[in-house]
Amino acid sequence: MWLLRDLRPLLEKKDVKMILPLGAKRDEELAKLGPTAVTKGRIYHMYDDKEVCTGSIMFPDSVYTVIWDADRIIAISTLEYSKCVKCMKGAFDVGWRYAQK
């Protein structure tokens, strides 16, 4: 969530929807940015035999995946292939609907 806090100024006045991590609390500052939902599934990544967090930032033509642990970004990868980005947006939409229930 610290990463999202640091990104807030860049997300203001953008068309953004956020699915927050399992157990996260929605707050008024996030609500000002756009619709939020809290996932009902646990999404994680293994790094050096340790469970770390993963999340994605999606734009119309690219998707960035961020892997982090505590206050350290471990990796950022991107995908710039419109067909795959469209498919990943579909997966986001499914996750969004499920998080809204």
C-alpha positions in Angstrom: 0.0 0.0 0.0 3.0 2.3 0.5 3.6 2.1 -3.3 0.0 3.1 -4.0 0.4 6.0 -1.6 3.6 7.2 -3.5 1.7 6.9 -6.8 -1.4 8.8 -5.7 -0.2 12.2 -7.1 0.3 10.5 -10.5 -3.1 8.9 -10.5 -5.1 12.0 -9.7 -7.6 13.0 -12.4 -7.0 9.8 -14.3 -9.6 7.2 -15.2 -8.5 4.5 -12.7 -10.1 1.5 -10.9 -8.1 -0.2 -8.2 -8.4 -3.7 -6.8 -6.7 -3.6 -3.4 -4.8 -6.4 -1.7 -6.6 -9.0 0.5 -7.4 -7.4 3.9 -6.7 -3.8 2.7 -8.9 -1.0 4.0 -10.5 1.4 1.6 -10.0 5.0 2.7 -11.4 8.4 1.6 -8.1 9.4 -0.2 -8.3 6.3 -2.4 -12.0 6.9 -3.0 -11.2 10.3 -4.4 -8.9 8.7 -7.1 -11.6 6.3 -8.4 -13.6 3.2 -7.6 -11.9 0.7 -5.4 -12.6 -2.9 -4.4 -10.7 -5.4 -2.2 -9.7 -8.7 -3.7 -11.1 -11.9 -2.2 -8.2 -13.9 -3.6 -4.6 -13.9 -2.4 -2.1 -13.0 -5.2 1.6 -13.3 -4.4 5.0 -14.1 -5.9 7.9 -16.2 -4.5 11.3 -14.5 -4.4 14.3 -16.0 -2.7 12.0 -18.6 -1.0 9.9 -15.7 0.5 6.4 -14.7 -0.3 6.3 -11.2 -1.7 3.5 -8.9 -3.1 2.6 -8.4 -6.8 0.3 -6.0 -8.5 -0.4 -4.6 -11.9 -0.9 -1.1 -13.4 -2.8 -1.2 -16.6 -2.9 1.4 -19.4 -4.7 1.1 -22.7 -1.6 -0.2 -24.5 0.6 -1.6 -21.8 0.6 -3.4 -18.4 3.2 -3.0 -15.8 3.7 -5.7 -13.1 5.3 -4.6 -9.9 6.8 -7.1 -7.4 7.7 -5.7 -4.0 8.5 -6.7 -0.4 7.9 -4.3 2.5 9.5 -1.0 1.3 11.5 -2.4 -1.6 10.6 -2.8 -5.2 12.1 -6.1 -6.4 11.1 -6.1 -10.1 9.0 -4.2 -12.6 8.1 -5.8 -15.9 6.0 -4.6 -18.8 3.9 -6.0 -21.6 3.3 -3.9 -24.7 1.3 -6.1 -27.0 -2.2 -4.9 -27.6 -3.9 -8.4 -27.9 -2.4 -9.5 -24.6 -3.2 -6.2 -22.9 -6.8 -6.6 -24.0 -6.9 -10.1 -22.6 -5.4 -9.0 -19.3 -7.9 -6.2 -19.1 -10.6 -8.9 -19.4 -9.0 -10.8 -16.5 -9.0 -7.5 -14.5 -12.7 -7.0 -15.2 -13.5 -10.5 -13.9 -11.5 -9.8 -10.8 -13.2 -6.5 -10.3 -16.7 -8.1 -10.5 -15.7 -10.8 -8.0 -14.2 -8.2 -5.6 -17.4 -6.2 -5.7 -19.5 -9.2 -4.4 
